[in-house]
């Protein structure tokens, strides 16, 4: 799924849009969410209709374990099934999941450079989700594929997987060059 540039254009055909939006989705994570929902349902089923004969402590531990594992898998995967990226005149905003949480807002004044990454994979970041690795920086990885890498003024890097990341890089670079050039 690609969500290309949107927004109003200036007077020239080459002018970048005022607001660029992009997104990425990982449909495979719905399977993990289904497993989480199944664990949750199993925990509820054990609590409601159990013929457990080994004692109440084992039953409570099983119910709590199934419900906790189910909630963690369900909400942990649903938060990173989808990512939406918005670049406006002042900042880049990344919103995860359908509720938009967690959210990260990076002012373009803190961005030193923007690069296009052809292949960002969950394997290099240690899985899907909001990730941090000291040698690589911070990332929001929802699927394997193209991504946007920002070099920040404090020396850190921020990576996000998003469709049409190359267009986002061009727009960010344009905004950074405008901010550096003196206005007459």
C-alpha positions as CSV (number, residue, x, y, z in Angstrom):
1,X,0.0,0.0,0.0
2,X,1.4,3.4,-1.0
3,X,0.2,6.7,0.2
4,X,2.0,9.3,-1.9
5,X,2.4,13.0,-1.5
6,X,-0.6,15.0,-0.7
7,X,-1.3,18.6,0.1
8,X,-1.4,21.9,-1.8
9,X,1.2,22.7,-4.4
10,X,2.8,26.0,-4.9
11,X,2.8,28.0,-8.1
12,X,5.4,25.8,-9.9
13,X,4.9,22.1,-10.8
14,X,8.2,21.2,-9.1
15,X,7.4,22.7,-5.7
16,X,7.2,20.2,-2.9
17,X,3.8,19.8,-1.2
18,X,3.1,21.7,2.1
19,X,2.4,18.3,3.8
20,X,3.7,14.9,2.8
21,X,2.1,11.8,4.3
22,X,3.1,8.2,4.0
23,X,2.3,4.9,5.7
24,X,3.3,1.3,5.9
25,X,1.3,-1.7,7.0
26,X,2.3,-5.2,8.0
27,X,-0.5,-7.6,7.5
28,X,1.5,-10.6,8.9
29,X,1.3,-9.1,12.4
30,X,-2.5,-9.7,12.3
31,X,-1.6,-13.4,12.7
32,X,0.3,-12.6,15.9
33,X,-2.7,-10.5,17.1
34,X,-5.0,-13.5,16.4
35,X,-2.7,-15.7,18.5
36,X,-2.9,-13.1,21.3
37,X,-6.7,-13.0,21.1
38,X,-6.7,-16.8,21.2
39,X,-4.6,-16.8,24.4
40,X,-7.0,-14.3,25.9
41,X,-10.0,-16.3,25.0
42,X,-8.4,-19.4,26.5
43,X,-7.7,-17.6,29.8
44,X,-11.4,-16.4,29.9
45,X,-12.6,-19.9,29.0
46,X,-10.5,-21.4,31.8
47,X,-11.8,-18.9,34.3
48,X,-15.5,-19.3,33.4
49,X,-15.9,-23.0,32.6
50,X,-13.1,-25.0,34.1
51,X,-13.2,-28.5,35.5
52,X,-9.8,-28.1,37.0
53,X,-8.9,-30.8,39.5
54,X,-5.3,-29.8,40.5
55,X,-6.2,-27.1,42.9
56,X,-7.2,-23.4,42.8
57,X,-3.6,-22.1,42.7
58,X,-2.8,-23.9,39.4
59,X,-6.1,-22.7,37.9
60,X,-5.4,-19.0,38.9
61,X,-1.9,-19.1,37.6
62,X,-3.1,-20.6,34.3
63,X,-5.9,-18.0,33.9
64,X,-3.7,-15.1,34.8
65,X,-0.9,-16.4,32.5
66,X,-3.1,-16.9,29.5
67,X,-4.8,-13.5,29.9
68,X,-1.5,-11.7,30.5
69,X,0.2,-13.3,27.5
70,X,-2.9,-12.7,25.3
71,X,-3.1,-9.0,26.2
72,X,0.7,-8.5,25.7
73,X,0.6,-10.2,22.3
74,X,-2.6,-8.5,21.2
75,X,-1.8,-5.0,22.1
76,X,1.9,-5.3,21.4
77,X,1.2,-6.4,17.8
78,X,-1.7,-4.1,17.1
79,X,0.4,-1.0,18.1
80,X,2.8,-1.8,15.3
81,X,0.6,-3.1,12.5
82,X,0.5,0.3,10.9
83,X,2.7,3.4,10.9
84,X,1.8,6.9,9.5
85,X,4.4,9.5,8.8
86,X,3.7,13.2,8.2
87,X,6.2,15.8,7.1
88,X,5.1,19.4,7.3
89,X,7.0,22.7,7.2
90,X,8.2,22.3,10.8
91,X,8.5,18.7,11.8
92,X,8.3,15.0,11.0
93,X,5.6,13.1,13.0
94,X,5.4,9.3,13.3
95,X,2.3,7.7,14.6
96,X,2.1,4.0,15.3
97,X,-1.0,1.7,15.2
98,X,-4.5,2.8,14.4
99,X,-4.7,4.9,17.6
100,X,-1.5,6.7,16.8
101,X,0.3,5.7,19.9
102,X,3.3,5.7,20.4
103,X,3.9,8.9,18.7
104,X,7.2,10.7,17.9
105,X,7.6,14.3,16.7
106,X,11.0,15.5,15.4
107,X,11.3,19.2,14.6
108,X,13.1,19.6,11.3
109,X,15.4,22.1,13.0
110,X,16.9,19.1,14.8
111,X,17.5,17.2,11.6
112,X,21.0,17.4,10.1
113,X,20.5,15.0,7.1
114,X,17.9,12.6,5.6
115,X,18.8,9.4,3.8
116,X,16.8,6.8,1.8
117,X,17.4,3.3,3.0
118,X,16.6,0.7,0.4
119,X,16.3,-2.3,2.8
120,X,15.4,-1.9,6.4
121,X,14.6,-5.2,8.0
122,X,13.2,-6.3,11.4
123,X,16.2,-8.6,11.7
124,X,18.8,-5.8,11.9
125,X,16.7,-4.0,14.6
126,X,15.8,-7.1,16.6
127,X,12.1,-7.4,15.6
128,X,9.1,-5.3,14.8
129,X,8.1,-2.3,16.8
130,X,9.7,0.8,18.4
131,X,13.4,-0.3,18.6
132,X,16.6,1.2,20.0
133,X,20.1,-0.1,19.3
134,X,23.1,1.9,20.5
135,X,25.1,1.4,17.3
136,X,22.1,2.1,15.0
137,X,19.9,4.6,16.8
138,X,16.1,4.4,17.2
139,X,13.6,3.0,14.7
140,X,10.0,2.3,14.1
141,X,9.9,-0.9,12.1
142,X,6.6,-2.3,10.9
143,X,7.7,-4.3,7.9
144,X,10.8,-5.1,5.8
145,X,11.5,-2.7,2.9
146,X,12.3,0.9,2.2
147,X,12.7,3.4,4.9
148,X,13.7,6.9,5.9
149,X,16.8,7.6,8.1
150,X,17.2,10.9,9.8
151,X,20.5,12.1,11.3
152,X,19.8,14.3,14.2
153,X,21.8,17.2,15.6
154,X,22.7,15.3,18.8
155,X,24.5,12.5,16.7
156,X,21.7,10.0,17.0
157,X,19.8,8.5,14.1
158,X,16.1,7.8,13.7
159,X,14.8,5.3,11.1
160,X,11.2,4.5,10.1
161,X,9.9,2.1,7.5
162,X,7.4,3.8,5.2
163,X,6.3,3.4,1.6
164,X,7.6,6.0,-0.8
165,X,10.4,7.0,1.6
166,X,12.4,8.4,-1.3
167,X,9.8,11.2,-1.8
168,X,9.9,12.0,2.0
169,X,13.7,12.2,1.8
170,X,13.5,14.7,-1.1
171,X,11.0,16.8,0.7
172,X,13.0,16.9,4.0
173,X,16.2,17.7,2.1
174,X,14.4,20.5,0.3
175,X,13.1,21.9,3.6
176,X,16.6,21.6,5.2
177,X,18.2,23.5,2.3
178,X,15.6,26.2,2.5
179,X,16.3,26.6,6.2
180,X,20.0,26.9,5.6
181,X,19.8,29.4,2.7
182,X,19.3,33.0,3.6
183,X,16.0,34.6,2.6
184,X,16.2,37.8,0.6
